[in-house]
Amino acid sequence: MPATRSIVLAVCLMAAAPAAAHQGARPGAPARDTTLSAAPPLPVIKPAPDFSLLDTGGRPVRLADLRGRVVLLSFIYTRCTDACPLLTARMARLQKRLGPRGAESVRLLTVTVDPERDTGGVLLDYARRFGAELGGWQFLRAEAAALEPMLSAYDEWRRPAAGGAIDHPARLYLIDRAGRIREIYALGFFDERQAL
């Protein structure tokens, strides 16, 4: 096989790595299967901590009220210029793949880690920029004091960074219909096709 075709094939295989590939990956560890699985193993990690936050219209959204639906929970802030837009774009692709029927069984939730600047209106503008269908995807916030316990429960820390940026983990939580966390994706390993 010519060298160019070998390189292209290797890049394509790396791009198809599963969303859960980060689990257990260590230098020197045996190679893992890098194909997408139609039925990936999703053991229960732990119960998802309940919370109640406000949507862009100021209405409360409680995680416990979403039982019976699969929930994909992410954390962003709207002024972010690197990881957050990428994460949101991937979630938007997932929502499109789910289609109109997806809103019946799946709920996407995005929580801001910057409640001081991300008002309901700012979050609504951000959602529109990514073409979010708000019937199945809610953008949430709370005042900083009310938000901190929720962030802590999900190990979502935040630190001020240069130029008004916020350093925080870019993670997504896949929560099953019974309210249990079944996968925690790091952005680098989140593939919306595998999540689907």
N, C-alpha and C positions, 0 to 999 in steps of 0.2 A: 504494500500500500504506500503510495507517495507520502512524503513527510507532511505536506499540507493537509491532506485528508485525515491523517492520524491526529494532527493537532485539532482540527475542526471536530472530529469525533470525540476527543477527550473533553473539549470545552462543552459540547452538547451533553455528555454524560454528567459532568460536574453541575451543569445548570439544572439537571433533573433530580438533584439530591432531595431526599424527602425532608419534610418539615421537622421531623423528630431526630434528624441526624446528629444533632448536638448532644444528645444523651449518650453519655459513656464514651464519647470520642476523646481519645488521649493519644499523644504522640507514641508511636510504636504499637498501637492497638491494631488488631487484625482489620483488614478492609471490610467495610460494610456494604450491603446491597444498596445501590443508589437508585433503584427504580421506584417509581411511585406505586403505592399499593392501593388497590380498590377498597381494601378493608384493613387499614393499619391497626395494630394492637393499641388500644387506648385504656390502660388500666386506670383505676380511680387513684388520683393523687391525694385528694382530701376534699372535704366539703368546701364549697365556695363561700367565703364570708359574705353575709348579707350586708346590704347598704341601701340607703335611700338618698338619692341626689336629685337635682332639678334638671329638667330638659330645657331646651332653648326658649320655651314659652313660660318657664317658671313652674311647671307642673312636676310634682314628685314622681320619681321612677324608683321603684323598689325591686331589687333583684328577686326576692322571694315571690313577687307577683308574676314573674316570668317563668315559673315552674311549668313544665310541659313543653317548653321550647328549648332549643339549643341556643346558647348565647356565646358570642365571641366578643370578648372584652379587651379593649386596647386603651392605652394612655398616650396622650399627645399634648402639645401646646401649639397654638396657631401661628406664632411667630417663628417657629422652628423652620430652618432652611435645609435640613438634611434628612434625618431619620423619620421624623413625623410625616412629612408629605409622602415619602415612599411607603410607609406603613399604611397611610390612609388610601393611597392609590391602589395598593394591593387589596385592601378591604373593599374598595369600590368595584374592582374586578370580580371579587368573590360575590358581591351582591348582585352584579349583573348576571353571573353564571347561575345564581340561585333562581333568578327570575321572579315574577309576581307571586308564584305559589310559595316561594321561599320565605316571604314575610309572615306566612301563616305558621311556620314551624321553626324559624330561625330569627333571632334578634341580634343585631349588631349594636354594641354599645361602645362609645368612645368618650373617655373621661379626660378633661383637661387637668394638667398638673400646674396650670398658671391661672388660678381663678381670679387673681387681682386684675389681670388684663383681659382674660377671655370671658367676656360677658355673654349672656344668651344671644345677643345680636351678633357679636363677633363669631361665636360658634356657628350660628346659622349661616353667615356669609361663607365661612370655611367649608361647611357641609355642601353648600351650593357649588363652590368652586370644584369640588370633586364629583359632582353629579349624584350625591347621596339621595336615595329614595327614603325620605324621612318616615314613611310608614313602617319600615322595617329596620331603620337605623336611627338611633337616638344619640345625640351629643349632649353630654352631661357635665354639670358643674355644681359647686357649692362654695360657700364662703370658706376661706382657708382653714379656720378652726374646725369647721364641720367636715372638711375634706380630709384632714390629716389622719384621723382614725381609719378611714377607708384605705388610704394610700398605704398606711402601715400594715393593715391586714393583708394586703396583696404584695408586700415587700417592694413597694414602689416608692423609692426615695427620690428626692429632688434637691439639687444644689444650684445656687446661682453660678453662672459662668460668665466669661467675658462678653461684653457687648449686649447685655440683657438676655443672653441665652440661658437655658436651663438644662443642666445635665441630669438625665434620668434614664432608667432602663427602657429600652424599646421592646417591650414584651406584650404578648397577647395571651389571653386565657380562654381556652375552650371549655365551656361549662355545659354539662349534659342536661337532659330534661329533668333530672332529679336534683339538680343544683350541686353537682359534684364536678370539681376540676378534673378534666381528663387529659389535658395537654397544656403545657406552657411553652409557647414559641418565642424564641429570640428572633428579632427581626431578620437577622442574617440567615435563619433557617426556616422562615415562614414562607410557605409556598401555598398560595390560595387554592391551587388545584388539589393539593393533598388535604387541606382543610375541608374542601368540598366533599 
